[in-house]
Amino acid sequence: PTGAYEGGGGGAIHMSTNEPQTTDLGLSAPTFFNCAFRSNVAGGNTTAWGGAVVHLNDAGRLAPDYVNCVFVSNQADTWGGAVANFTRVIAPPSYTPELEPRFTNCTFTFNVASGRGGAFYNDGFISMGSEVLNQTVVNSILFNNLSPEGTEVYTMGGNTTFSYSLILFSGGSSGWDAAIGTDGGHNIDTSPSFVNAG
């Protein structure tokens, strides 16, 4: 995207839903298996969010699922080197809005955000007394991502639960840093000892 607010980010995927779409079509729940998101760039404007993927929920229902995926060397000029999550609700709809991304057996490394959130940037919203953004990360690795604020994860709002995962600078479950999200248990903070296959 080249315009000041054109595009809205997502170097590989820009995924959005809103109230009219959900009213007509119901829950949107795409699934990605065994995918590699590599060297994507979200840049060129002030909404350059999500180097690989942006999830934008404007009072809709969106639940993307990523299994066995790798996010490596993606870059965002603003927020979310790999993934950016945004929610908002201007007028409450007749249903409960939801943004519920799930990442299982995924690896995030060498992603860069020039603003916030080397791997993830999360911005939730409270609608009708409930949080719209509820993200789950299971059996995954977040390591060696880079950002001035939130090297691995930056959270403005919303709920992200990590379990059975390796997250650099998280402290692991024994010394968990609550700024990252919710500790679902069995998390560690150490090197994954990646080996160069080349």
GUDREN-887212 format. One record per residue: residue in one letter; x, y, z of N, C-alpha, C in turn. Coordinates in steps of 0.1 Angstrom, whole numbers, plus 5000, padded with zeros to 4 digits. Layout:
BEGIN
aXYZXYZXYZ...
end
This chain:
BEGIN
p500849885000500050005000500950135000t500450234993501250354992500550474998g499250474999498550595004498750605019a498450725025498650745039497950645048y496750605045495950505053495450395044e495950375032495550275023496050135027g495250035026495749905028495549845042g496049915052495849875066496749765070g497849735063498849645067498549495062g499449405068499449265064500249245052g501549215054502449205043502149085034a501548975040501148865032499548855032i498948875044497548855045496948975053h495949035047495149135054493749065056m493349035068492148965071491249055079s490049085075489149175082487749125081t486949165091485549135092484849245099n483549265096482749365102481349315104e480549405110479149365113478349325101p478249395090477449345079477949215073q479249185073479749055068479348945077t479448965090479148865100477648845100t476848945099475348935099474948845087d475548865076475148795063475848655063l477048645067477848515065478148435077g478048495089478448425101479848435104l480348345113481748345117482648315106s483748385105484848365095485948295103a486348165098487248085105488248015096p489148095089490048035080491147955088t491747855082492747775088493947765079f495147775084496347765077497247655083f497547555075498347445079499747445072n500847415079502147395073502547515064c502347635068502647755060503947825065a504647885055505747965059505448105054f505548195064505448345061506848405062r507448435051508848475051509048595043s509848685049510348815042509248895036n508048895043506948985039507249125046v506649235039506849365045505549445044a505149505055504049595056504749735058g504649815047505349945048504650045039g505150165040504750265030503750365035n503050335047502050425051501950415067t501150495073501050505087500250385093t499650305085498950185090499650055085a500950065085501849945081501949845092w500849785096500749685107500949545102g501549455110501549315107502449285095g503749255097504649225086504149115078a503549015084503048895077501548895076v500848925088499448905089498849015097v497749075093496949165101495549105103h495049095115493649065118492949185123l491949235115491249355119489749315121n489249335133487849305136487149435139d486149465130485349585132483949535136a483749485148482449435153481949315146g482949235141482549105134482948985143r482948865137483448745143484448675135l485648675140486848625132487648535141a487948405136488648305144489648235135p490748295131491748225123492548125131d492948015124493747915131494947885123y496147885129497447855123498047735130v498447635122498947515127500247485120n501347455127502647425121503147525111c503047655115503447765106504647825111v505447885102506647955105506548095100f506848195109506948335106508348385108v509048415097510448445098510848565089s511548655095512148775087511048855081n509948875087508848965083509149105089q508649205083508849345088507649435087a507449505098506349605098506949745101d506549845093507049975096506550035109t505449985114504850035126504749925136w503649845137503449755148503249615143g503749515151503549375148504449325137g505649285140506649245130506049125122a505449035129504748915123503248925122v502648955133501148955134500649075142a499649145137499049255144497549225145n496949245157495549225160494949355164f493849395158493149515161491649485162t491049545172489549535173488949675176r487749685172486949805176485449775174v484649835182483149815180482549955182i482050015171481450145171480050145177a479250045173477950025178477749875180p477349835193477249695196476249625187p476549515180475649445172474749355180s473949275174473049185181473649055186y474949035182475648915187476948965194t477748875199478948915206480148915197p480749025194481849025185483048945191e483848895182485048815187486148815177l487348825182488548805174489348705182e489448575177490048465184491148395176p492248455173493348385166493948275175r494348165168494948055176496148005168f497247995175498547955169499047825176t499247715169499647595175500847535167n501947505175503147455169503747555158c503747675162504247785153505547845158t506447895149507647955152507748095147f508148185156508248325152509748375155t510448405145511848445147512348545136f513248635140513748735132512748825125n511548845131510648945127510949075133v510649185126511049315131509849415130a509549495140508649595140509349725144s509149835136509849955139509250035150g508049995154507350065165507149975177r506249875177505949795188505649645184g506149555192505749415190506549345180g507749285183508549225173507849105166a507149025174506348915169504848945168f504348995179502849025180502649165185y501649225179501049355185499549325187n499049345199497649315203496949445208d495849475202495049585206493549545207g493149515219491749465221490749575223f489549535227488349625229487349555237i486849625247485749575255484449615249s483549515246482249535240481249465248m480249535252479149475260479649405272g480749455278481349395290482249285288s482549245276483449135273484549175264e485749125266486849145257486649075243v486849155233486749095219487949015215l489149055219490348985214490748885225n490648755221491048645229491948555221q493248565222494148495214494848375222t495148265215495748155221497048115214v498148095221499448045215499847925223v499947815216500247685222501447615215n502347565223503447485218504247555207s504547685209505147765199506447835204i507147885195508447955198508448095194l508748195203508948335200510348365204f511248385195512648405198513348495188n514148585193515048675185514148755175n513048805179512348905172512749045177l512449155171513049275174512049395173s512049475183511149595183511649695194p511549825192511949915203511149895216e509849855214508949835225508249695223g508549605233507949475232508749385222t509949345226510749265217510049155211e509249075219508548965213507048995212v506449055222505049085222504749225228y503849305222503449425228501949425229t501349445241499949435242499349565247m498549625239497749745243496449705250g495949585246494649535252494449405246g493349335252493049205248493649095256n493248975254493848865262494548765252t495848735256496548635249497048535259t496748405257497148305267498248215260f499348205266500548125261500648005270s500747885264501047765271501947675263y502747595271503747505265504547565254s504947695256505647765246507047825252l507847855242509147925245509048065241i509148155250508948305247510148375254l511048435245512148505250511748625259f512448645270512248755279510848745286s510248625286508948615293509148575308g510348525311510548475324510048335326g509448275316508848145318507748135328s507048025329505948025339506348045353s507648015356508048035370508348185374g508548275364508848415366508148495356w506848465353506148525341506048675342d506248735330506048875329504648905323a503748955332502348965329502049065317a503049145314502849245303502749165289i503249045289503248975276501848915274g501248875284499848815283499648725295t498848625293498448535304499248405303d499848365314500548235315499548125316g499448035306498647925306499347795312g500647815316501447705322502347645312h503447595318504447515311505247595300n505347725303506147805294507647815298i508547835289509947855293510547975286d511648025291512448135286513848095284t514248045273515547995270515847995255s516947955251517247945237516747815231p516147815219515647695213516747615206s517947675206519147615200518847575185f518347675177518147645163519447605157v519347515147520447465139520347505125n521347565119521347605105521347475096a520247455089520147325081521047335069g521547455065522347475054523747425056
end
